Amino acid sequence: MNGPSRFLPYGRQAIDDDDIAAVTAALKSDFLTTGPLVGGFEEDFARATGAVHAVACNSGTAALHLAMLALDCGPGDAVIVPSMTFLATANVVRMTGADVVFADVDAQTGLMTAETFDEALRRAGARRVKAAMPVHLGGQLCAMADIRARADERGVALVEDACHALGVRSVGATPHSSMACFSTHPVKAIATGEGGVVTTADAALAERMRRLRSHGMVRDAAAFENADMAGAEGTANPWYYEMQEIGWNYRQPDILCALGASQLKKLDRFHRRRGEIAALYNGLLAPSNPVIRPVPRTGAEHGWHLYAILVEFAQLGTTRSAFMKGLGDRGIGSQVHYIPVHRQPYYRHLYGDLDLPGADSYYARCLSIPMFPAMTDADVHAVADGISALAVDKAP
């Protein structure tokens, strides 16, 4: 059995000559940091996602943090976060001083459900739950309409962690949430090197996030509070600005927005190819059931950032570490998404040990295998062949 012709990581960026040309043009322009390309990228992103407003920033983490800040989350508040996610989803809540209430997830999909959301609300007790952040793990969508119905009953705002779901227009348009947060890290749907975007239909939230991403500075003369310093007779001094609340340096520079705008032109193609790869995997891995099987689909729409499989390692007589090494020896990269955040020492010290069996069960079996648009059909076959061969080798 031959392996792939080159090592296949679980994910990687696709940079073409037109992307390089766009960045080169930005480097030759008058702006390297915040300039006209930022607004252009935001307009393109809003159009591509069906959003009313898009706010660019320098990482997916910054996007999530800006969303929490825009909702005024802070000490005394609680925010529900599924445990099966990257650290940032929970950490941005703590960065505001609010508490995290971890929700369990479905053991087969890793997604927060309306039922696990309800259970987290009960555990929150008398605490003021201001928001919740459903995570579209791997690009598969949570049941947002069902979660929204429960959230509305308690006055809980929803912010979608859509860092894996760019390409699914129903997410960016935020029909069931206040905001959706995206990442443009290299392994995501499009790349800007590092970067993030928040979409929203709320103009006030968008305006506030743009202010917060740049130190909280206000340059609108109509909004100034220190009229005596601003300038005489309502005419603002040309150098004058005010900081009316604390903000951060979360700006995304023109150079990266140039890359992002170029990549957005290929988003539909990238997304379509990811779907083709997933369909091919589905057929090739079916004979491995039930010891190795794809994470089950819950709906028609999927971002396909990751292709995850569930492996019954004990039934194969192996460990995940040994299985991953075996794949690596065959030129196949893999990764685990994610270690349940409630198991991290910081959160265990803060909130004690939690019993979230769905998250623990999903974690024990999940494995992400190569998924990126530049993969050929032959690459997909090589990965599936490698997994099947390894399963046979490890079978007791």
Legacy VTK file of the C-alpha trace (Angstrom):
# vtk DataFile Version 3.0
C-alpha trace
ASCII
DATASET POLYDATA
POINTS 396 float
0.000 0.000 0.000
1.474 3.335 -1.053
1.041 6.417 1.089
0.454 9.950 -0.189
3.093 11.487 -2.458
3.780 14.185 0.142
3.071 14.644 3.834
-0.538 15.730 4.320
-1.153 17.901 7.395
-4.643 18.022 8.880
-5.072 21.489 7.370
-3.145 24.169 5.507
-3.582 27.442 3.639
-3.900 27.764 -0.152
-1.894 30.764 -1.364
-1.829 31.515 -5.089
-0.035 34.055 -7.262
-3.010 36.425 -7.157
-2.818 36.469 -3.350
0.888 37.293 -3.505
0.194 40.042 -6.039
-2.477 41.563 -3.796
-0.135 41.668 -0.803
2.693 43.053 -2.940
0.432 45.862 -4.129
-0.463 46.658 -0.522
3.220 46.756 0.421
3.799 49.318 -2.328
0.887 51.502 -1.175
0.914 54.333 1.339
-0.590 52.179 4.102
0.892 49.149 5.806
-1.368 49.188 8.851
-4.930 50.544 9.034
-5.881 52.048 5.689
-8.558 51.848 2.977
-8.154 48.105 2.412
-9.628 47.382 5.849
-13.004 48.874 4.950
-12.913 47.172 1.566
-12.239 43.789 3.162
-15.089 44.337 5.622
-17.496 45.138 2.789
-16.377 42.068 0.851
-16.691 39.874 3.929
-20.187 41.150 4.687
-21.245 40.479 1.104
-19.738 36.970 1.144
-21.466 36.021 4.399
-24.797 37.774 3.901
-24.052 40.054 6.854
-25.158 43.639 7.334
-21.949 44.669 9.120
-18.497 43.069 9.341
-15.783 44.231 11.743
-12.246 43.040 11.022
-9.708 42.467 13.780
-6.383 40.733 14.272
-7.463 37.224 15.391
-10.426 34.981 15.988
-9.748 35.408 19.706
-9.985 39.184 19.325
-13.272 38.742 17.448
-14.740 36.712 20.323
-13.421 39.178 22.902
-14.844 42.178 21.042
-18.234 40.466 20.965
-18.162 39.910 24.733
-17.084 43.515 25.324
-19.808 44.853 23.029
-22.397 43.012 25.154
-20.940 44.577 28.327
-20.058 41.219 29.852
-18.149 41.701 33.081
-17.840 40.809 36.755
-21.074 39.365 38.129
-22.099 38.002 34.726
-21.913 34.427 33.471
-21.531 33.169 29.909
-22.338 29.628 28.759
-19.598 28.026 26.667
-19.479 24.419 25.409
-16.500 22.542 26.798
-15.619 21.087 23.388
-13.917 24.101 21.846
-10.584 25.878 21.654
-9.358 27.668 24.778
-10.146 31.115 23.371
-13.933 30.710 23.533
-13.821 30.395 27.305
-10.801 32.611 27.876
-12.367 35.716 26.342
-15.151 35.460 28.908
-12.615 35.473 31.734
-10.833 38.402 30.059
-13.953 40.481 30.749
-14.127 39.340 34.385
-17.274 37.274 33.788
-17.609 33.619 34.784
-17.747 30.665 32.408
-20.485 28.077 32.782
-19.417 25.059 30.765
-22.089 23.258 28.778
-21.839 19.595 27.874
-22.047 18.521 24.236
-23.534 15.720 22.198
-21.201 12.728 22.486
-21.421 11.971 18.751
-21.044 15.458 17.251
-19.270 17.498 19.925
-21.934 20.213 19.568
-23.797 22.085 22.270
-27.506 21.306 21.993
-30.650 22.960 23.301
-30.735 20.291 26.015
-27.134 20.784 27.143
-27.708 24.550 27.025
-30.711 24.088 29.340
-28.654 21.932 31.693
-25.937 24.605 31.850
-28.563 27.235 32.608
-29.751 25.127 35.543
-26.209 24.782 36.876
-25.744 28.536 36.581
-28.337 28.875 39.311
-28.947 32.420 40.428
-26.026 33.834 38.470
-26.889 36.396 35.804
-26.338 34.581 32.488
-25.763 37.375 30.012
-24.692 35.413 26.947
-23.931 32.013 25.459
-21.502 31.057 22.710
-22.549 28.022 20.661
-19.538 26.642 18.767
-19.967 25.284 15.239
-17.336 22.604 15.774
-15.509 21.566 12.624
-17.947 23.663 10.597
-21.044 21.686 11.601
-23.826 23.959 12.815
-25.449 23.838 16.211
-29.251 23.782 16.260
-29.380 27.552 16.530
-33.153 27.979 16.217
-33.727 25.592 19.141
-31.020 27.205 21.270
-32.343 30.669 20.402
-35.822 29.731 21.619
-34.407 28.663 25.019
-32.126 31.710 25.192
-34.956 34.145 24.499
-36.894 32.739 27.453
-34.043 33.756 29.766
-32.949 36.952 28.019
-29.593 35.418 27.051
-27.760 36.935 24.085
-26.202 34.486 21.627
-22.796 34.931 20.008
-21.850 32.231 17.510
-18.276 30.983 17.562
-18.250 30.449 13.810
-14.466 30.283 13.451
-14.922 26.894 11.722
-18.009 27.795 9.687
-17.012 30.473 7.180
-18.686 29.636 3.892
-22.096 28.953 5.418
-24.060 32.124 4.651
-26.808 31.419 7.186
-24.225 31.849 9.947
-22.736 35.175 8.877
-26.172 36.720 8.448
-26.833 36.058 12.185
-30.549 35.204 11.988
-30.395 33.528 15.409
-27.710 35.527 17.201
-26.446 38.991 18.028
-23.064 38.343 16.436
-21.021 35.641 14.709
-17.238 35.462 15.092
-14.888 34.120 12.428
-11.193 33.290 12.196
-8.933 33.765 9.179
-6.023 31.779 10.604
-4.104 29.872 7.875
-5.890 26.550 8.392
-9.348 28.130 8.253
-11.612 28.645 5.230
-9.612 31.665 4.029
-6.321 33.001 5.332
-5.058 36.446 6.269
-2.040 35.104 8.186
-3.779 35.910 11.441
-7.122 37.626 11.668
-10.742 37.578 12.683
-14.067 39.151 11.769
-17.304 39.737 13.670
-20.543 39.993 11.713
-23.747 41.500 13.054
-26.997 43.070 11.925
-26.789 45.629 14.749
-25.190 48.916 13.675
-24.592 50.038 17.266
-22.700 46.837 18.108
-20.583 47.177 14.961
-19.732 50.790 15.735
-18.757 49.964 19.288
-16.527 47.055 18.243
-14.717 49.274 15.734
-14.046 51.718 18.559
-12.950 49.002 20.995
-10.523 47.462 18.476
-8.551 50.736 18.435
-7.971 51.578 22.111
-11.536 52.850 22.557
-10.664 56.081 20.736
-13.449 58.407 19.562
-12.806 60.908 16.760
-16.406 61.942 16.065
-16.747 65.559 17.188
-20.457 65.106 17.918
-19.598 62.485 20.559
-16.853 64.368 22.401
-17.314 64.906 26.131
-14.501 67.377 26.806
-15.819 70.218 24.717
-13.282 72.673 26.137
-10.408 70.545 24.892
-11.973 69.514 21.597
-11.877 72.955 20.034
-13.691 76.256 19.934
-17.260 76.665 18.688
-17.784 72.984 18.017
-14.935 72.695 15.527
-12.698 69.856 16.639
-8.967 70.393 16.703
-7.429 68.218 13.967
-5.304 66.236 16.429
-7.997 65.692 19.016
-9.452 62.361 20.102
-11.020 60.960 23.269
-10.943 57.623 25.052
-14.310 57.229 26.755
-13.822 53.564 27.602
-10.830 51.286 27.547
-10.138 49.385 24.370
-7.439 47.220 22.816
-5.136 47.232 19.801
-7.067 44.645 17.815
-6.681 46.305 14.420
-6.057 44.253 11.296
-3.557 45.904 8.932
-4.023 46.660 5.248
-1.440 44.044 4.253
-3.493 41.244 5.782
-6.775 42.658 4.516
-5.306 42.648 1.007
-4.670 38.925 1.360
-8.122 38.394 2.861
-9.914 40.237 0.047
-8.052 38.126 -2.519
-8.870 34.913 -0.664
-12.564 35.818 -0.366
-12.842 35.682 -4.154
-12.080 31.952 -3.865
-14.234 31.204 -0.813
-17.016 29.505 -2.786
-14.504 27.343 -4.645
-12.670 26.434 -1.453
-15.930 25.577 0.303
-17.176 23.494 -2.616
-13.920 21.524 -2.745
-14.051 20.846 0.994
-17.543 19.419 0.507
-16.292 17.178 -2.313
-13.461 15.880 -0.122
-15.896 15.191 2.720
-18.246 13.263 0.423
-15.337 11.174 -0.843
-14.175 10.420 2.700
-17.714 9.452 3.681
-17.825 6.769 1.018
-14.291 5.493 1.527
-14.493 5.243 5.309
-17.929 3.600 5.436
-16.508 0.034 5.448
-14.676 0.837 8.706
-17.932 1.299 10.636
-18.507 1.092 13.525
-14.908 1.017 14.818
-13.922 4.034 12.704
-16.635 6.295 11.424
-17.136 9.923 10.422
-18.735 12.299 12.896
-22.443 12.098 11.969
-24.041 14.968 10.071
-26.818 16.912 11.770
-27.946 19.134 8.904
-27.498 20.103 5.272
-25.119 23.019 5.865
-21.521 22.463 6.910
-18.383 24.603 6.778
-16.054 21.570 6.548
-13.182 23.282 8.291
-12.349 19.877 9.790
-13.057 16.317 8.824
-13.289 14.433 12.110
-13.661 10.724 12.667
-14.625 8.827 15.807
-12.301 5.921 16.531
-12.936 3.186 19.077
-9.270 2.901 19.981
-9.782 0.290 22.707
-11.647 -1.983 20.301
-8.688 -1.716 17.938
-6.345 -2.675 20.762
-4.393 0.574 20.491
-4.149 4.094 21.839
-4.840 7.349 20.054
-1.187 8.341 20.385
-0.024 5.119 18.727
-2.697 5.445 16.030
-1.608 9.017 15.237
2.029 7.919 15.067
1.069 5.138 12.686
-0.689 7.642 10.452
2.290 9.987 10.617
4.607 7.172 9.560
2.382 6.811 6.487
2.659 10.542 5.690
-0.749 11.427 7.133
-1.108 14.235 9.654
-3.840 14.282 12.282
-4.907 16.364 15.256
-7.328 16.306 18.171
-10.018 19.010 18.343
-10.187 19.531 21.290
-9.210 18.751 24.860
-12.385 19.640 26.829
-11.727 23.069 28.274
-13.322 22.208 31.620
-10.440 19.739 32.090
-7.778 22.450 31.844
-5.979 23.115 35.169
-6.906 26.808 35.236
-10.621 26.035 35.029
-10.440 23.052 37.375
-8.780 25.271 39.988
-11.418 27.938 39.402
-14.611 25.866 39.232
-13.660 22.418 40.495
-14.183 19.118 38.705
-17.223 18.982 36.422
-18.995 15.902 35.109
-19.623 16.524 31.405
-19.830 13.001 29.970
-20.683 14.013 26.420
-17.550 16.141 26.089
-15.364 13.456 27.654
-16.805 10.752 25.380
-16.360 12.814 22.217
-12.810 13.756 23.211
-11.845 10.143 23.863
-12.674 9.137 20.272
-12.239 12.172 18.006
-9.480 12.594 15.471
-9.173 15.172 12.690
-7.675 13.924 9.433
-6.396 15.942 6.439
-8.907 18.408 5.005
-7.851 21.333 2.814
-8.837 22.461 -0.690
-5.530 21.632 -2.372
-5.980 17.930 -1.620
-6.484 15.774 -4.702
-8.840 12.816 -4.899
-5.725 10.625 -4.860
-4.707 12.254 -1.562
-8.100 11.454 -0.065
-7.856 7.847 -1.212
-4.350 7.603 0.262
-5.561 8.891 3.636
-8.536 6.512 3.697
-6.309 3.598 2.646
-3.833 4.470 5.370
-6.549 4.581 8.026
-8.030 1.272 6.876
-4.649 -0.428 6.759
-3.736 0.846 10.192
-7.076 -0.326 11.565
-6.377 -3.812 10.234
-2.868 -3.791 11.694
-4.164 -2.709 15.100
-7.198 -4.982 15.193
-6.900 -7.581 18.014
LINES 1 397
396 0 1 2 3 4 5 6 7 8 9 10 11 12 13 14 15 16 17 18 19 20 21 22 23 24 25 26 27 28 29 30 31 32 33 34 35 36 37 38 39 40 41 42 43 44 45 46 47 48 49 50 51 52 53 54 55 56 57 58 59 60 61 62 63 64 65 66 67 68 69 70 71 72 73 74 75 76 77 78 79 80 81 82 83 84 85 86 87 88 89 90 91 92 93 94 95 96 97 98 99 100 101 102 103 104 105 106 107 108 109 110 111 112 113 114 115 116 117 118 119 120 121 122 123 124 125 126 127 128 129 130 131 132 133 134 135 136 137 138 139 140 141 142 143 144 145 146 147 148 149 150 151 152 153 154 155 156 157 158 159 160 161 162 163 164 165 166 167 168 169 170 171 172 173 174 175 176 177 178 179 180 181 182 183 184 185 186 187 188 189 190 191 192 193 194 195 196 197 198 199 200 201 202 203 204 205 206 207 208 209 210 211 212 213 214 215 216 217 218 219 220 221 222 223 224 225 226 227 228 229 230 231 232 233 234 235 236 237 238 239 240 241 242 243 244 245 246 247 248 249 250 251 252 253 254 255 256 257 258 259 260 261 262 263 264 265 266 267 268 269 270 271 272 273 274 275 276 277 278 279 280 281 282 283 284 285 286 287 288 289 290 291 292 293 294 295 296 297 298 299 300 301 302 303 304 305 306 307 308 309 310 311 312 313 314 315 316 317 318 319 320 321 322 323 324 325 326 327 328 329 330 331 332 333 334 335 336 337 338 339 340 341 342 343 344 345 346 347 348 349 350 351 352 353 354 355 356 357 358 359 360 361 362 363 364 365 366 367 368 369 370 371 372 373 374 375 376 377 378 379 380 381 382 383 384 385 386 387 388 389 390 391 392 393 394 395
